Amino acid sequence: MENKIFTLLGFAQKSGNLITGENTCEIYLKRKQLILLIVSEDASENTVKKMVGHSKKYNVPLYQFASREELSIAIGKANRAVIGIKDRGFAKKITELLEQLDISAIK
């Protein structure tokens, strides 16, 4: 299940439907261009708090999943703790897989 999520994240990256980094994700949230947010399980408390606030403000579901290293390897970019998904299809499938792993959106 996790491998499917990592594969989908890689495909989203290659197709230009994935955004990384707190600041970049914040910009895309303000433009209403993100459908899903993922924060690594080892992200700093400050990063998590900040992204939870953005998630609520812009009504975009936020999940905490995998380590920073695992996410970085999946998308081929170093040291990424925050990921945003722009495409509805990718977001829907990733959300379904996360829910199957009993990972719920952070409220």
N, C-alpha and C positions, 0 to 999 in steps of 0.2 A: 504494500500500500504506500509506504513512504517513498519507495523507489519510483512509483508512478507519479507522485507529487513532484519529486526532484526532476523527473523527465519532463513533465509539463512546464515546470519553471524554466528549464533549459530551452524548450521550444518557444515559450513566451519571450524569452530574452532574444533568441535568434530572429523572431518575427517582429521585434520592435514593440511588443506589447507589455514589457516589463520595465519598471522604473525602480531605481535603487537610491538609498540614502534618505535621511530625514528631511533635509532641506528640499531636495528635488521632489520627494513625495508630497511635501506640504504645498509646493507650487502647483502640482497636478491636482491635488485635492481642491484647492481654491478655484481651479478651472473646471472642476467637476468632471475630471477625466479619469479618475480611478474608481474601480468597482470593488476592489478587495485589497486589504493591507495585511502583510505578514511581518511579524517582528520575531527575531530569533529568541530562543529561550534563555540565552545568556546575554541578552542586551542589557544595558545599564538600566537601573530603576528609573532614572531621569528620562531616558529614551522611551521606555514603556509608558510612563506617565504622560509624556508629551504626545505620543501617538494615540493613546487612548482618548485624550482630549480632542485631537483632530478627528478621530473616528466618530466620536459622538457629534461633534460640531457639523461634520459634513455627511453624516449618516452613511458611513462606509464600514462594513464589517471588518473587524480586526481579529486575527488569530495569532497566537504565539506558537511557533512550530520550529523544531530543529535547532541546531547550533549555528552560530555565525559561520563557522567553518563549513558545515554541511551545505548551507544555503549558498555560500560563496563558490564552492566547488560545482554545485548544480548549475549556476548561471555563468560560471567562468570569469568571475570578477572577485578580486581579493577583498576580504574584510567587510562584508555587507551584512548589516543587522536589520535593515528595514527594506522591505520590498513592496512595491505597489503593482497591481495588475490592471491594465487598461481594457482588456478584451473581455466581453461578457462570457463567451464560450469557455475560455481558460478559467475565469473566475468561478463559473458555475461548477466545472468539473473538479477543480482544486478544492472548493468548498465541500462538495459531496464526499471527496476522499478524506478530508480532514474530519468531517462529521462521522464517517465510518470508523475512524481511529479514536472516536470519543473525545475529540478536541472541539470545544465549543468556542464560539466567538466571545471575545471579552466585552462585557457590557459596561 
